[in-house]
């Protein structure tokens, strides 16, 4: 895919390449006539921070050129706020195209499908935050609710095969702008069934839904 894109780019265009996982690393600076053989950068594989990669790409653009980022990712963001970073880039006239890659699904994957808040809550009273989590097997997971990148509540718990509907009690700091992250760690009783991706743990995230209006 990268070789094909480079072969079709105009001869006068500059192309740079960034690899990212839990961090982002520059493969090469924007330059003309690049060819691709093998990756040299080695980002941390235990996570995906798209926001950091977008910030690094934005900083590498030379002056005097139209600026465009092509993001290749499965969209499974484990940290950072890519949407906010992308909105900032757009205000600076930086176009972002996305190529959705297939997610590597292991034998014991989990998926955070939905997070719901009540439509109204009373000031000072706790309220439920409901999650819909689908697991393929028994698993341990850490559930994190955050607001604007700052964790406000963290709980550890077990998941059973199928659909899990855990409920978290929250007091404050949670609103429709919040996000939920599910960081999975598998039980060591099933080591033979873990893929390398699963053994390192994986994270999923979802936006909170609901008005979250205070009475």
HELIX and SHEET records of a PDB file:
HELIX    1   1 UNK A    2  UNK A    8  1                                   7    
HELIX    2   2 UNK A   50  UNK A   60  1                                  11    
HELIX    3   3 UNK A   82  UNK A   91  1                                  10    
HELIX    4   4 UNK A  188  UNK A  193  5                                   6    
HELIX    5   5 UNK A  196  UNK A  199  1                                   4    
SHEET    1   A 2 UNK A  15  UNK A  20  0                                        
SHEET    2   A 2 UNK A  24  UNK A  31 -1                                        
SHEET    1   B 2 UNK A  68  UNK A  73  0                                        
SHEET    2   B 2 UNK A  95  UNK A 100  1                                        
SHEET    1   C 7 UNK A 150  UNK A 159  0                                        
SHEET    2   C 7 UNK A 139  UNK A 147 -1                                        
SHEET    3   C 7 UNK A 178  UNK A 185 -1                                        
SHEET    4   C 7 UNK A 202  UNK A 209 -1                                        
SHEET    5   C 7 UNK A 110  UNK A 117  1                                        
SHEET    6   C 7 UNK A 127  UNK A 135 -1                                        
SHEET    7   C 7 UNK A 162  UNK A 164 -1                                        
SHEET    1   D 7 UNK A 150  UNK A 159  0                                        
SHEET    2   D 7 UNK A 139  UNK A 147 -1                                        
SHEET    3   D 7 UNK A 178  UNK A 185 -1                                        
SHEET    4   D 7 UNK A 202  UNK A 209 -1                                        
SHEET    5   D 7 UNK A 110  UNK A 117  1                                        
SHEET    6   D 7 UNK A 127  UNK A 135 -1                                        
SHEET    7   D 7 UNK A 167  UNK A 170 -1                                        
SHEET    1   E 2 UNK A 120  UNK A 121  0                                        
SHEET    2   E 2 UNK A 213  UNK A 214  1                                        
END                                                                             
